[in-house]
Amino acid sequence: MLEYLFFDESIRDRFGEFLKTKGVEYRFSDKNGLIAMVPEELSEELDAAIDEQYEKLLQETAELLEDEVIEHSAAGVRVQLSDGTPCQVRIDPDLFARMLGCITLEELRELVQDIALAVENPDDESICHTPDGKKS
């Protein structure tokens, strides 16, 4: 299942309504945040439409975060550690909203995933060395 993280329940509900109109089965979970889960086996066209809608709703979320003063706000990205353990990486909500103005959530998730794996498997080689030992 693919997981889509939300920071506002009403926006997550709107995502659910969108999925319903597309005939996509989904589940909500509040266990580790406001999550919408959809099957991975979707057509490319449907997958692209879902991602586009998600990005629009994330932009609305970012605007809500900018417009409202939230005393106890939180943001984060879920990654998977090398042993398969899921992990929530907390990110300052203001920084999170600014980053989503420049890159997609998937790109942010990939960046944080790479950082998590690098922390688990430190490599102190010069940055100009590739993993196979050759200079780039």
C-alpha positions as CSV (number, residue, x, y, z in Angstrom):
1,M,0.0,0.0,0.0
2,L,1.1,3.5,-0.8
3,E,0.8,6.0,2.1
4,Y,-0.1,9.6,1.7
5,L,0.5,11.8,4.8
6,F,-1.8,14.7,5.7
7,F,-1.7,17.4,8.4
8,D,-5.3,18.3,8.3
9,E,-8.2,15.9,8.6
10,S,-10.6,17.8,6.3
11,I,-8.0,17.8,3.5
12,R,-7.4,14.1,4.0
13,D,-11.2,13.6,3.7
14,R,-11.2,15.5,0.5
15,F,-8.4,13.2,-0.8
16,G,-10.6,10.3,0.1
17,E,-13.6,11.8,-1.8
18,F,-11.3,12.2,-4.8
19,L,-10.2,8.6,-4.6
20,K,-13.8,7.5,-4.4
21,T,-14.7,9.4,-7.6
22,K,-11.8,7.6,-9.3
23,G,-13.0,4.2,-8.0
24,V,-9.9,3.6,-6.0
25,E,-10.2,1.6,-2.8
26,Y,-8.5,3.3,0.2
27,R,-8.1,3.1,3.9
28,F,-7.4,5.8,6.5
29,S,-5.2,5.4,9.5
30,D,-4.5,7.8,12.4
31,K,-1.9,5.5,14.0
32,N,1.2,7.5,12.8
33,G,-0.4,10.7,11.7
34,L,-3.3,11.3,9.2
35,I,-2.6,8.7,6.6
36,A,-4.5,7.6,3.4
37,M,-3.4,4.3,2.0
38,V,-4.1,3.2,-1.6
39,P,-3.0,0.0,-3.5
40,E,0.3,0.1,-5.3
41,E,-1.1,-1.7,-8.4
42,L,-2.7,1.2,-10.2
43,S,-2.4,2.3,-13.8
44,E,0.2,5.0,-14.6
45,E,-2.6,7.4,-15.6
46,L,-4.5,6.9,-12.3
47,D,-1.3,7.0,-10.3
48,A,-0.4,10.3,-11.9
49,A,-3.8,11.8,-11.3
50,I,-3.6,10.8,-7.6
51,D,-0.2,12.3,-7.2
52,E,-1.3,15.5,-8.9
53,Q,-4.3,15.8,-6.6
54,Y,-2.1,15.0,-3.6
55,E,0.3,17.8,-4.6
56,K,-2.6,20.2,-4.9
57,L,-3.8,19.3,-1.4
58,L,-0.3,19.6,0.0
59,Q,-0.1,23.1,-1.4
60,E,-3.4,23.9,0.4
61,T,-1.9,22.4,3.6
62,A,1.2,24.6,3.2
63,E,-1.0,27.7,2.8
64,L,-3.0,26.7,5.9
65,L,0.2,26.4,7.9
66,E,1.3,29.8,6.7
67,D,-2.0,31.4,7.4
68,E,-2.7,29.9,10.8
69,V,-0.7,30.2,14.0
70,I,-0.3,26.7,15.2
71,E,1.2,26.3,18.7
72,H,1.8,22.6,18.6
73,S,2.4,21.8,14.9
74,A,4.5,18.9,13.6
75,A,5.6,17.6,10.2
76,G,7.6,14.6,9.1
77,V,8.5,12.1,6.5
78,R,8.2,8.3,7.0
79,V,11.3,6.3,5.9
80,Q,12.3,2.7,6.1
81,L,15.5,1.8,7.8
82,S,17.8,-0.8,6.3
83,D,16.4,-3.5,8.5
84,G,12.9,-2.8,7.3
85,T,11.8,-0.8,10.4
86,P,9.6,2.2,9.6
87,C,10.7,5.4,11.1
88,Q,9.1,8.9,11.3
89,V,11.6,11.7,10.7
90,R,10.3,14.9,12.2
91,I,10.9,18.1,10.3
92,D,10.3,21.7,11.4
93,P,6.8,22.5,9.9
94,D,7.9,25.9,8.5
95,L,10.9,24.3,6.8
96,F,8.7,21.4,5.6
97,A,6.2,23.9,4.0
98,R,9.1,25.9,2.4
99,M,10.6,22.7,1.0
100,L,7.3,21.6,-0.5
101,G,7.2,24.9,-2.4
102,C,10.4,23.8,-4.3
103,I,10.3,20.0,-4.5
104,T,7.7,17.3,-4.4
105,L,6.9,15.3,-1.4
106,E,8.3,12.2,-3.1
107,E,11.6,14.0,-3.8
108,L,11.7,15.1,-0.1
109,R,11.0,11.5,1.0
110,E,13.8,10.2,-1.2
111,L,16.2,12.7,0.1
112,V,15.4,11.9,3.8
113,Q,15.5,8.1,2.9
114,D,19.0,8.5,1.5
115,I,20.1,10.5,4.5
116,A,18.7,7.8,6.9
117,L,20.5,5.0,5.1
118,A,23.7,7.1,5.0
119,V,23.5,7.6,8.8
120,E,23.0,3.8,9.3
121,N,25.9,3.0,7.0
122,P,28.4,5.8,7.4
123,D,30.9,6.4,4.6
124,D,33.7,8.8,5.4
125,E,35.2,8.7,1.9
126,S,35.6,11.9,-0.1
127,I,32.4,12.9,-1.8
128,C,34.2,12.7,-5.2
129,H,34.7,8.9,-4.7
130,T,31.9,6.7,-6.0
131,P,30.7,3.6,-4.1
132,D,32.8,1.4,-6.4
133,G,36.0,3.2,-5.3
134,K,36.6,5.2,-8.5
135,K,36.9,9.0,-8.6
136,S,34.1,10.8,-10.3
